[in-house]
Amino acid sequence: MAERPAINDKKAPAGRADLEAIQSLLREALPDARAATVCIKLDQGSGSGVVVSEDGLILTAAHVTGGVGREFTVLFEDGRKVQAESLGLDSETDAAMARIIDKGSYPHVPIDRDDRTKLGDWVFSLGHSGGFDKARGSVVRLGRVVRMANSTYQSDCNLIGGDSGGPLFDLEGRLIGIHSRVGQRLPENMHVPMSAFLDKWDEMSKNEFLGEGPFAKKPEKGKGFLGLLAESHDGPGIRVKRVGRESPAEAAGIKAGDVLLAMDGEKLSSRDDLKALLEERAPEDKITFDLIRDGAEESITLRLGSRDS
């Protein structure tokens, strides 16, 4: 284990030498940290995250991903775009995981697994403040840990919208936290410490939705929106009569005249069968239809939308 930077144990920098020590450590850690810090584009908004494994595991905030199994775009510092899917989350601590779907080798950072951070330590934050800007890149802010309580770190790093879900590092480039609550006053910001992630690592890795809020709301069964009208016909399955405009069914390529034979392996013989199966599904759930189109069998997978009532 590397020795703890001496500057962390000083109440304040004593002079130029101390400031240069901080600068040197930051300069050494920053390139790898910035390469692994990503912008998450989801729905109409954006947040940040950080890659922690070569195969593309991302740590971010639960209020950024908003749920389990959601697909979104990830942008790296150099502008490279890849697709990712949210894994599990803890809605009570604001911790969340995601994984890059596209196969590859990705820049990543080490995690502080030994809980070495102490009150007053110098830290730096990264994030895509206000959204992705390739010319500017991720924004770095230097500060200190000013409070540690209830599985939360507070720093005086200046964060704004778009930074949520981004990384907090110690001066040696180890990931120590994820940005959670961006304060109304710039230097008042909360971070989820790595201990909160490590405590629920296995569950989140298995796509579990943990807790009852307040940072994410569990999707409600029966609220999934498909967007088609089907009817019985002479033969197996049910025939699609109409497909709603801009619906999940239309986006997936389902067409009027298709015969739906089964949903997720469950045979369909009436509209009531389809309705009963959808009552057990929630928004963002993936479903697969086996169908017949123009005499040929095929499968279509889609993700349900959400309806308000």
N, C-alpha and C positions, 0 to 999 in steps of 0.2 A: 504494500500500500504506500502511495506517495505521501511525503510529508505535507502536513497542512500548511498552506501559504501563511507566512508570518504576519502579513498585513491584516489578516482576518482577526487577529488577537489585539489589534490596536484600536483604541476608541476612535481615533481619527488619524489620517495621514500626517506624519510629523514634518514632512518636507518633500522636496522634489524627488528624492530617492524612493520614497514610498509611492508617490504618484507614478513614477516610471515603472515600479514593480507591478502595479496594477495594470498599467498600459501594456507591458510586455506579456503578462499572462493572458490578457484579453486578445491581443493580436495573435497569439499562438493558438488559442482555442477557437477563434471566430470562423476561420474558413470552413472547417468541418461542420461546425454548428449551423452555419448558414446553408451549406449544401444539403443538409438533411431537413431543414425547416420548410414546410410546404404550405401552400394556400389551398384551402378546401372550398370548392364551389358547389353549393347545395341549394336547390330551389332558386330563390332570387337573392340570396345573401352569400356571404363568404366568411370564413374563419381561418384559423391556422392549425397546424399540427406538426408533429415531428416524427421522422422515421427512426426506429430503434433496432431494426434487424435488416440484414442484407436482402432478405426476400420481401421486404416491404411492409412490415408491421408498423402501424402508425398509432401513436398515443395522442389524444386530443381531449376535448371536453364533451360531456354528455349533452350539454345544451347546444353544441355545434352540430353533432350528428343527429340528435333528436330522436333516435330510435335504432332498432336492430335490423340489419339486412337492407339498409338503404344504399343505393348506388349514387356515386357522385364523381366529379372530376377533381383531380389533384394536380397542382402546378408546382414544379420545382423552381428553384432560384433561376435556373438557366432558361426557363420558359417551357421545358418539356412537360407535356400533358400525358397523364395516365388515368385509368379508371380504377376506382376503389369501391369497397363495400364495407359498411359499418358492421362491426362485430358486436360484442356485448357492451353494457354500460352499467354504471352505478348511479342511479338518479339522485341519490342522497349526498354523495361526495362530489359529483360532477365529473367523474372519471369515465373515459370511453376509449375503446379500441376500434381500429379499422385495419383493413388489409388491402394493399394494392393488388388488383386482379391481374393486370398485365404481368407476364412473367419477365423477370429480369433481375439484375443486381443493382441495388440502390444504395446511395450514400446514407449512412446512419450514424447515430451517436451512442455512446455508452450511458447506461443508467447507473445512478448512485443507488446501489442495492444495500449499502451498509448504513444508511441514514446518518451520514457524517455532518450534515448541515447544522450549524449552530446559530443562535440569535446574534445578529450583528455581522454575519458573514457577507462579504462582497459577492454579488451575483450579477448576471446580465440576462436580459430578456430579449427574445426575438419574436417577430410576428409580421404578418403582412398587413400592416396598419392601413385601415380604410380600403383594403382590397389589394389584389395583385397589381404590381407595377414593375415590369421587367427592368426598365431603365434604372429604377431606384433600388430594387431588391428588397429583401426583408430589412426591417428597421431594428437596430440594436440600441438598447437602453441599459445603462449601468446604474446599479443601486445597491441596497443592502436589505437583508432580511430584518424587518423591524418588529415582527410579532410571530409567534408560533403557538397555536392553540387549536384544539378540537380538529385535528387532522387537516389543518389549514396553515399555510404560510402567508404572511403579508409582507410585501416588499414596497419600497418607494420608487420602483421603476415606473416611468410614465407610460401608461398603456391607454389605447383608445379602441374604438370599434374596429373589428377585423383582426385584432390581436388574440381574441378569445380562442383557447385551445392551443395556443403557441407555447413554446418551451421556455423554462427558466433554468439557467445553468449556473453551476459554480464556476470559479475562475479557472478551473482545470478542464472545463468543457464537459463535465458530467451532467446529465439531465437530473435535476432535483425536483422539478415541479412543472405543472401545466396551468396556464392562465385560466382562471375560472371567472371571477366577478371583477369586471372593470369598474372601478369606483367613479363616482360623480366628480371627485377631485382627482386629478391626474396621478398624484403619488400614492393613492390609496387603492391597492389592488391585491386580490386574493388569488392564491395558487393551490392546486391540489398536489400535495407532496407525493413522491414516488412510493412511500409506504402505503398510501391508500390504493395505489394501483397494484402493488405486490400482494396486498392482503386479498384481493379479489381477482388476481391474475387468471387463475384457471377457469373461474366462472365466466369472466368476460371473454376469454379465448373461445369458450363454447357457445358464444352468442346468447348468453343469458341477460335478461333485463332485470336488474337488481334494484330493490327499493321502491318507494312510493313517491318519489319526488323530493325536492321541488324542481330539479333541473331538467327533467324529461318526463313526459307523460306516456304511460304504457298504452299502446293502441287498443281500442275497444273492439272486441269481436262483434261482428254484425254490421260494422260501419264501413266495410270495404266496398268500394265502388267498381263495378265491372263495365257497365254501359252497353248492354245489349238486351234485346227482346227475343226470346225463343219460344217455340211452340212444338207440340207433339206432331208426329207425322207417321205415315205408314212405313214402319221399319224401325231398326234400332236407333237409339239416340234421340236428340231433339234438334229441330232445324232452327237456325238463326233467321229471324224474320227481319230484324232491323238492328243496326249498329249505330250508337250515338256518336255525334261529331265530337272530336277531340277527347274521346274516352279512352281508357286503358285498352279496351277491346279493339278499337280502331287503330291505336298506336301499335298494337301487336300484330295487326294484319288480319284479324278475323273479319269475314265478309258475310253479307246476307246470302243465304243459301247454303252456307257451311252446315254440316251435321255434326253436332257435338256428341261424341260417343261416351266420353268419360272425363271426369275432372280429378286430377291427382289419383288416378287409378280406380276411382269410384264410378261405376256405370251410371249413365243418365238415361232415364226413360220418360221423364216428365219435367215440366218447369219447376214443380215442387221439389224434385230431387236437387236441382241446381240451387234453388233458394235455400234449402236446408244446409247444403254444403257451404254456401256463402255466409250463412249465419255463424259458422265456426271460424270464419276468416276475418282478419283485421286489415286496416289500411297498411300498405307496404308489404303485405304477404305476397309471396310468389305462388302462382298456381299454374298447372299445366293441363291443357286440354288435348285429348286425343280426338281427332276429327276426320271427317271425310270431305274432300273438296274435289269436285269433278271426277268422282269415282276413285280417287287415290287417298290413302290414309297418310296423315302427317300429325305432328305434335307442335303445339304452340305454347310457349311459356311467357307469362306476363306478370306484372306486379300490380296489385290492386291499388286504386286510388282511394280517396277519402270522400265521404259525403257527410254533410252536417247533420242530417236527420234521417 
